[in-house]
Structures are given as C-alpha cells and as structure tokens.
Amino acid sequence: MKKINYLRALILMASIGSVLAFTIAPDEPKVQNKIIGLWEVGSGKARVKIVSYGEKFAGRLVWLKEPTYPDGTVKVDKNNQDESKRTVPLLGYTNLIGFVDKGNSKYEEGTIYDPENGNTYNCVITMTDDNTLEVRGYIGVSLFGRTDLWKRVILKK
C-alpha cells in the first residue's frame, strides 16, 4: 500500500512539475529587428545608434568624426531653430524618431533632424540589405527630398 501511494505521489508531482514548467516557461525570444544597430552616415561624419522603443524606432548620434570645434569646445546644436536647444551637445542627440516597421524592409512615419541646417524632415528608411540603409528626408512628398546611404558599423572585438 505504501508503495502504491508513493508511486501515485511521485507521478502526481511529476505531472504538476511538467505542467508548471510548460506554463511558466519563457516565451520564444523575439527576433531582433535588423534595423537596430550602429550606422555610419554617407559622409562618414557621424554614427547613429538605432534602437527600438515600444513598437517604434529611433536613432541618436553616438559618434562624430569631429566632436569638437577648432577651439576645443564640444559641438552643440547651434543651428536649431529653437534657441533654447542651441547649447545642447550633438553627441547623444536624438536625430531619428517615430519610425514604424511597415514590412518589406521599410520604416516610415518618422522624422530626421539635420543638425547642419537645424531642420526636421519627414523620413522613410529602406533597408536595401542587412548592412545598408537608404535614408530619405523630405518635405511634403518624398519625391522632393534627398537620400543618403548609411552603412552598418561592425565593431572589431
């Protein structure tokens, strides 16, 4: 009798354990969106780190070829139309915001800020391959705009 109760208890515990393991097991890991990463702009003057926030994507300046002015002071957003932002350092500045993955390697509904002229543009990003972005800034319709090719930066370990 003791042997049967022991086996029943063992089977019951194993069943409960497998049910619990199944119900609290972590979800499958999400596949990271390919746009996430470090990108160098076409001129080679800057690098932008693209990250996700919620269901959207944004990018910020994380490297500048020339991070300081000739006098040694840190480069700031001196061309911003908002005077209160003209003393904000460019390094760390969010210049891409609001992009939504529309499928087919297209990211839309976002804007890009150009610190060289202080203007913000509507923007569409197309990933032409795993290491290349076509970044098109425009006013109104995308026919009237400019496209820049960004390359993924792969840091050596």
Residue pairs with C-beta under 8 A, 6 or more apart in sequence:
33 52
33 57
33 101
34 105
34 127
34 130
35 50
35 57
35 99
35 101
35 107
35 125
35 127
35 133
36 50
36 51
36 52
36 57
37 49
37 50
37 152
37 153
38 47
38 48
38 49
38 50
38 62
38 152
38 153
38 155
39 47
39 48
39 49
39 50
39 59
39 133
39 150
39 151
39 152
39 153
40 46
40 47
40 150
40 151
40 152
40 153
41 47
41 48
41 135
41 148
41 150
42 148
42 149
42 150
43 148
44 65
45 64
45 65
45 66
46 61
46 63
46 64
46 65
47 61
47 62
47 63
47 64
47 153
48 59
48 60
48 61
48 62
48 95
48 96
48 150
49 59
49 60
49 62
50 57
50 58
50 59
50 96
51 57
51 58
51 59
51 60
55 100
55 101
56 97
56 98
56 99
56 100
56 110
57 96
57 99
57 100
57 101
57 107
57 110
58 94
58 96
58 97
58 98
58 99
58 110
59 94
59 95
59 96
59 97
60 92
60 93
60 94
60 95
60 96
61 90
61 91
61 92
61 93
61 95
61 115
62 91
62 92
63 91
64 75
64 90
64 91
66 75
67 74
67 75
67 90
67 91
68 74
68 75
69 75
74 89
74 90
74 91
75 89
75 90
75 91
76 86
76 87
76 88
76 89
76 90
77 85
77 86
77 87
77 88
77 89
77 90
77 93
77 115
77 118
78 86
79 86
79 115
79 116
79 117
79 118
80 86
80 88
80 115
80 118
81 118
81 119
90 115
93 113
93 115
94 113
95 112
95 113
95 114
95 115
96 110
96 111
96 112
96 113
96 123
96 125
97 110
97 111
98 109
98 110
98 111
99 107
99 108
99 109
99 110
99 123
99 125
100 107
100 108
100 109
100 110
101 107
102 108
105 126
105 127
105 128
106 124
106 125
106 126
106 127
107 124
107 125
107 126
107 127
108 124
108 125
110 122
110 123
110 124
110 125
111 120
111 121
111 122
111 123
112 120
112 121
112 123
112 135
112 137
113 119
113 120
113 121
114 120
114 121
114 137
121 137
121 138
121 139
121 145
122 137
122 138
122 139
122 140
122 142
123 135
123 136
123 137
123 138
124 136
124 138
124 142
125 133
125 134
125 135
125 136
126 133
126 134
126 136
127 133
127 134
128 134
130 152
131 151
131 152
131 154
132 149
132 150
132 151
132 152
133 149
133 150
133 151
134 147
134 148
134 149
135 147
135 148
135 149
135 150
136 142
136 145
136 146
136 147
136 148
137 145
137 146
137 148
138 144
138 145
138 146
139 145
